[in-house]
Each structure stands twice: as C-alpha cells, then as structure tokens.
Amino acid sequence: MNLSRFPRRTLAAGLLLAAAGHAPASGNHAGGHGPDAGIGEPGEPARVSRTVEVTMNDAMRFVPERIRVRRGETVRFAVRNVGQLKHEFVLGTERELKAHYEQMKRFPGMEHEEPNMVSLLAGGQGEVVWRFTRAGTVHFACLQVGHYEAGMKGRVQVAGPTSSSPTSRNPR
C-alpha cells in the first residue's frame, strides 16, 4: 500500500486509533489496572490468617456482600462462580471500580489479570490473596458489562487493630 497518497493527519489519526484499540488489553486503563495503595497490597500466601469463601451468582450478587477484616490482616478470598455467566471479583476503591467499569463498557471483550482480581467462567474457582493495610472500606465488584449496574458489588470493612474479632458473615 502506498502511504504517500494519504494526508499526514489521516495517517496519524489511523495510527492513534489502532494503538488505542490495543491499549486497554495491556497495561491499565488510567495509569494502571493495579489497585490504589489505599486498599492494601497483594498478600503473601504464607501469611494468610484466614480464608473467606465468596460465591458469585447470576442474580448479580456476591455471597457474602459484606466482609469484616482487621488492618494488617492477610486474607485469602476463595472465589467460586456458581452461575452460568462469566463473573469477576475485583477489589478497589469505589472511584477506581467505577472508572474500570466504564472502560469495560467501552471494551467488553477486554481480558486482564491483576493481583486484586479474579475472573471466572461458569463453575470456575479462583482466589485473591490480599493484605489490608489501612482501616476503612474497600469495595469489590463484578465489572462484566451490566453486572456492576445490576448491583453486583460488596464491601470489605477494615477495622483498626484493636477491634473485636472479624467475621465473614453479613453484619446486619
């Protein structure tokens, strides 16, 4: 193909569009798929203090939706997809999850893998090992298109080190 026939602006625009089409699948959406340091950090499996079982279902819910942990605790989330659809378990700030979800809506076939998430096909099982470094709320959600909007989200309440023992049950 003779590229000299195309105006430079057309070539530049085409190259930018081509590059943009590949960018979301590699690296991250807004400076990185990686989580905000405010939610903690990937945990070391040898330091796991407990395992919390989380199921994802086609009613667009996580069970449990609310989880309690202590600051400094390393938790293994054993995640199981009991539905027929693909689901994800992604830890993040609410702002971060919303921004990531907007990218997923623009690029629904996007594949990504980060330490703060697991993406599972129907019947699949996986895990996320996470160390919670700050007290406060860490959110989790399924960022598959339509799932977040349908309410497939939850919260991890991270208590300071002097609180009572944590539980993985719904604190209602």
C-alpha positions as YAML, in Angstrom:
chain: A
units: angstrom
residues:
- id: 1
  name: MET
  ca: [0.00, 0.00, 0.00]
- id: 2
  name: ASN
  ca: [1.36, 3.42, -0.94]
- id: 3
  name: LEU
  ca: [1.04, 5.56, 2.21]
- id: 4
  name: SER
  ca: [2.24, 8.71, 0.46]
- id: 5
  name: ARG
  ca: [-1.28, 9.18, -1.01]
- id: 6
  name: PHE
  ca: [-2.81, 9.71, 2.45]
- id: 7
  name: PRO
  ca: [-2.70, 13.11, 4.16]
- id: 8
  name: ARG
  ca: [-0.47, 13.08, 7.26]
- id: 9
  name: ARG
  ca: [-3.42, 13.86, 9.55]
- id: 10
  name: THR
  ca: [-5.32, 10.84, 8.26]
- id: 11
  name: LEU
  ca: [-2.30, 8.59, 8.81]
- id: 12
  name: ALA
  ca: [-1.72, 9.98, 12.31]
- id: 13
  name: ALA
  ca: [-5.39, 9.55, 13.24]
- id: 14
  name: GLY
  ca: [-5.40, 5.99, 11.93]
- id: 15
  name: LEU
  ca: [-2.29, 5.08, 13.88]
- id: 16
  name: LEU
  ca: [-3.71, 6.60, 17.07]
- id: 17
  name: LEU
  ca: [-6.96, 4.70, 16.66]
- id: 18
  name: ALA
  ca: [-5.11, 1.46, 16.02]
- id: 19
  name: ALA
  ca: [-2.95, 1.99, 19.09]
- id: 20
  name: ALA
  ca: [-5.97, 2.89, 21.23]
- id: 21
  name: GLY
  ca: [-7.63, -0.35, 20.24]
- id: 22
  name: HIS
  ca: [-4.79, -2.31, 21.80]
- id: 23
  name: ALA
  ca: [-4.06, -0.18, 24.86]
- id: 24
  name: PRO
  ca: [-6.87, -1.35, 27.18]
- id: 25
  name: ALA
  ca: [-5.91, -5.01, 26.90]
- id: 26
  name: SER
  ca: [-2.37, -4.38, 28.02]
- id: 27
  name: GLY
  ca: [-1.31, -2.33, 30.97]
- id: 28
  name: ASN
  ca: [-4.02, -0.39, 32.65]
- id: 29
  name: HIS
  ca: [-6.90, 1.88, 31.88]
- id: 30
  name: ALA
  ca: [-5.96, 5.01, 33.75]
- id: 31
  name: GLY
  ca: [-2.30, 4.64, 34.57]
- id: 32
  name: GLY
  ca: [-2.62, 1.01, 35.55]
- id: 33
  name: HIS
  ca: [-5.00, -1.80, 36.29]
- id: 34
  name: GLY
  ca: [-3.19, -2.06, 39.57]
- id: 35
  name: PRO
  ca: [-5.09, -1.12, 42.70]
- id: 36
  name: ASP
  ca: [-4.83, 2.13, 44.63]
- id: 37
  name: ALA
  ca: [-2.40, 1.76, 47.55]
- id: 38
  name: GLY
  ca: [-5.26, 2.86, 49.85]
- id: 39
  name: ILE
  ca: [-6.90, -0.55, 49.57]
- id: 40
  name: GLY
  ca: [-3.87, -2.57, 50.56]
- id: 41
  name: GLU
  ca: [-1.46, -4.78, 48.67]
- id: 42
  name: PRO
  ca: [-1.12, -8.28, 47.27]
- id: 43
  name: GLY
  ca: [-0.66, -10.68, 50.17]
- id: 44
  name: GLU
  ca: [1.88, -13.42, 50.68]
- id: 45
  name: PRO
  ca: [0.13, -16.82, 50.74]
- id: 46
  name: ALA
  ca: [2.34, -17.94, 53.65]
- id: 47
  name: ARG
  ca: [0.94, -15.08, 55.78]
- id: 48
  name: VAL
  ca: [-2.77, -15.78, 55.23]
- id: 49
  name: SER
  ca: [-4.58, -15.64, 58.57]
- id: 50
  name: ARG
  ca: [-7.89, -16.98, 57.23]
- id: 51
  name: THR
  ca: [-9.87, -17.83, 54.13]
- id: 52
  name: VAL
  ca: [-13.15, -16.16, 53.24]
- id: 53
  name: GLU
  ca: [-15.32, -18.07, 50.78]
- id: 54
  name: VAL
  ca: [-17.13, -15.85, 48.28]
- id: 55
  name: THR
  ca: [-19.62, -17.06, 45.69]
- id: 56
  name: MET
  ca: [-20.79, -15.15, 42.63]
- id: 57
  name: ASN
  ca: [-24.15, -15.89, 41.02]
- id: 58
  name: ASP
  ca: [-26.36, -14.95, 38.07]
- id: 59
  name: ALA
  ca: [-28.70, -12.99, 40.36]
- id: 60
  name: MET
  ca: [-25.79, -10.49, 40.17]
- id: 61
  name: ARG
  ca: [-24.84, -10.93, 43.80]
- id: 62
  name: PHE
  ca: [-21.85, -11.88, 45.90]
- id: 63
  name: VAL
  ca: [-22.33, -14.05, 48.97]
- id: 64
  name: PRO
  ca: [-21.36, -12.57, 51.35]
- id: 65
  name: GLU
  ca: [-21.77, -8.94, 50.25]
- id: 66
  name: ARG
  ca: [-20.14, -7.58, 53.40]
- id: 67
  name: ILE
  ca: [-16.92, -8.86, 54.92]
- id: 68
  name: ARG
  ca: [-15.05, -7.69, 58.02]
- id: 69
  name: VAL
  ca: [-11.27, -7.86, 58.39]
- id: 70
  name: ARG
  ca: [-8.61, -6.24, 60.60]
- id: 71
  name: ARG
  ca: [-5.99, -3.78, 59.41]
- id: 72
  name: GLY
  ca: [-2.79, -5.71, 58.71]
- id: 73
  name: GLU
  ca: [-4.65, -8.98, 58.11]
- id: 74
  name: THR
  ca: [-3.85, -11.09, 55.05]
- id: 75
  name: VAL
  ca: [-6.95, -12.83, 53.70]
- id: 76
  name: ARG
  ca: [-7.38, -15.49, 51.05]
- id: 77
  name: PHE
  ca: [-10.63, -14.93, 49.15]
- id: 78
  name: ALA
  ca: [-11.64, -18.34, 47.76]
- id: 79
  name: VAL
  ca: [-13.97, -17.25, 44.96]
- id: 80
  name: ARG
  ca: [-16.40, -19.56, 43.16]
- id: 81
  name: ASN
  ca: [-18.69, -18.76, 40.24]
- id: 82
  name: VAL
  ca: [-21.91, -20.73, 40.82]
- id: 83
  name: GLY
  ca: [-23.66, -19.11, 37.84]
- id: 84
  name: GLN
  ca: [-23.76, -19.76, 34.12]
- id: 85
  name: LEU
  ca: [-22.23, -16.37, 33.17]
- id: 86
  name: LYS
  ca: [-18.67, -15.11, 33.46]
- id: 87
  name: HIS
  ca: [-18.15, -13.10, 36.66]
- id: 88
  name: GLU
  ca: [-15.29, -11.21, 38.33]
- id: 89
  name: PHE
  ca: [-14.25, -10.38, 41.87]
- id: 90
  name: VAL
  ca: [-12.27, -7.11, 41.80]
- id: 91
  name: LEU
  ca: [-11.06, -5.24, 44.91]
- id: 92
  name: GLY
  ca: [-10.67, -1.45, 44.69]
- id: 93
  name: THR
  ca: [-11.87, 1.95, 45.74]
- id: 94
  name: GLU
  ca: [-15.36, 2.88, 44.63]
- id: 95
  name: ARG
  ca: [-13.90, 5.51, 42.28]
- id: 96
  name: GLU
  ca: [-11.43, 3.05, 40.82]
- id: 97
  name: LEU
  ca: [-14.08, 0.37, 40.24]
- id: 98
  name: LYS
  ca: [-16.43, 2.85, 38.53]
- id: 99
  name: ALA
  ca: [-13.64, 4.06, 36.23]
- id: 100
  name: HIS
  ca: [-12.60, 0.49, 35.38]
- id: 101
  name: TYR
  ca: [-16.24, -0.41, 34.71]
- id: 102
  name: GLU
  ca: [-16.56, 2.47, 32.24]
- id: 103
  name: GLN
  ca: [-13.56, 1.06, 30.37]
- id: 104
  name: MET
  ca: [-15.11, -2.41, 30.39]
- id: 105
  name: LYS
  ca: [-18.27, -0.98, 28.82]
- id: 106
  name: ARG
  ca: [-16.17, 0.56, 26.04]
- id: 107
  name: PHE
  ca: [-14.11, -2.62, 25.52]
- id: 108
  name: PRO
  ca: [-16.33, -5.53, 26.71]
- id: 109
  name: GLY
  ca: [-14.02, -8.28, 25.46]
- id: 110
  name: MET
  ca: [-11.05, -6.92, 27.39]
- id: 111
  name: GLU
  ca: [-9.00, -9.52, 29.23]
- id: 112
  name: HIS
  ca: [-6.90, -8.52, 32.20]
- id: 113
  name: GLU
  ca: [-5.22, -10.11, 35.17]
- id: 114
  name: GLU
  ca: [-4.17, -8.30, 38.30]
- id: 115
  name: PRO
  ca: [-3.43, -9.43, 41.87]
- id: 116
  name: ASN
  ca: [-6.57, -7.68, 43.19]
- id: 117
  name: MET
  ca: [-8.95, -9.62, 40.94]
- id: 118
  name: VAL
  ca: [-10.07, -12.96, 39.62]
- id: 119
  name: SER
  ca: [-12.22, -13.52, 36.52]
- id: 120
  name: LEU
  ca: [-14.09, -16.84, 36.32]
- id: 121
  name: LEU
  ca: [-16.15, -18.69, 33.76]
- id: 122
  name: ALA
  ca: [-19.27, -20.62, 34.86]
- id: 123
  name: GLY
  ca: [-18.37, -23.16, 37.52]
- id: 124
  name: GLY
  ca: [-14.86, -21.75, 37.91]
- id: 125
  name: GLN
  ca: [-12.89, -21.27, 41.12]
- id: 126
  name: GLY
  ca: [-10.02, -18.96, 41.92]
- id: 127
  name: GLU
  ca: [-8.51, -16.87, 44.66]
- id: 128
  name: VAL
  ca: [-7.24, -13.45, 45.61]
- id: 129
  name: VAL
  ca: [-4.75, -13.14, 48.47]
- id: 130
  name: TRP
  ca: [-4.83, -9.63, 49.88]
- id: 131
  name: ARG
  ca: [-3.25, -7.74, 52.78]
- id: 132
  name: PHE
  ca: [-5.35, -4.88, 54.14]
- id: 133
  name: THR
  ca: [-3.02, -2.07, 55.22]
- id: 134
  name: ARG
  ca: [-5.48, 0.70, 56.20]
- id: 135
  name: ALA
  ca: [-8.67, 0.90, 58.21]
- id: 136
  name: GLY
  ca: [-11.76, 1.91, 56.26]
- id: 137
  name: THR
  ca: [-13.84, 0.47, 53.43]
- id: 138
  name: VAL
  ca: [-12.54, -1.48, 50.45]
- id: 139
  name: HIS
  ca: [-15.07, -2.19, 47.74]
- id: 140
  name: PHE
  ca: [-15.36, -5.20, 45.46]
- id: 141
  name: ALA
  ca: [-17.42, -5.68, 42.32]
- id: 142
  name: CYS
  ca: [-18.00, -7.65, 39.16]
- id: 143
  name: LEU
  ca: [-17.02, -5.43, 36.24]
- id: 144
  name: GLN
  ca: [-18.55, -7.54, 33.48]
- id: 145
  name: VAL
  ca: [-20.82, -5.30, 31.41]
- id: 146
  name: GLY
  ca: [-24.22, -4.93, 33.07]
- id: 147
  name: HIS
  ca: [-23.24, -6.72, 36.28]
- id: 148
  name: TYR
  ca: [-21.95, -3.68, 38.22]
- id: 149
  name: GLU
  ca: [-25.06, -1.68, 37.27]
- id: 150
  name: ALA
  ca: [-27.25, -4.60, 38.39]
- id: 151
  name: GLY
  ca: [-25.76, -4.30, 41.88]
- id: 152
  name: MET
  ca: [-23.03, -6.93, 41.81]
- id: 153
  name: LYS
  ca: [-20.85, -5.27, 44.41]
- id: 154
  name: GLY
  ca: [-19.87, -5.53, 48.05]
- id: 155
  name: ARG
  ca: [-17.65, -4.11, 50.77]
- id: 156
  name: VAL
  ca: [-14.82, -5.16, 53.00]
- id: 157
  name: GLN
  ca: [-14.87, -3.23, 56.26]
- id: 158
  name: VAL
  ca: [-11.31, -2.94, 57.53]
- id: 159
  name: ALA
  ca: [-11.23, -2.33, 61.28]
- id: 160
  name: GLY
  ca: [-8.30, -0.99, 63.25]
- id: 161
  name: PRO
  ca: [-6.11, -3.47, 65.16]
- id: 162
  name: THR
  ca: [-7.97, -3.01, 68.48]
- id: 163
  name: SER
  ca: [-11.41, -4.09, 67.25]
- id: 164
  name: SER
  ca: [-13.15, -7.33, 68.13]
- id: 165
  name: SER
  ca: [-12.53, -10.45, 66.08]
- id: 166
  name: PRO
  ca: [-13.54, -10.22, 62.43]
- id: 167
  name: THR
  ca: [-16.22, -12.24, 60.74]
- id: 168
  name: SER
  ca: [-17.03, -13.06, 57.16]
- id: 169
  name: ARG
  ca: [-20.78, -13.01, 57.78]
- id: 170
  name: ASN
  ca: [-23.12, -10.21, 56.77]
- id: 171
  name: PRO
  ca: [-23.10, -7.66, 59.63]
- id: 172
  name: ARG
  ca: [-26.74, -6.57, 59.55]
...
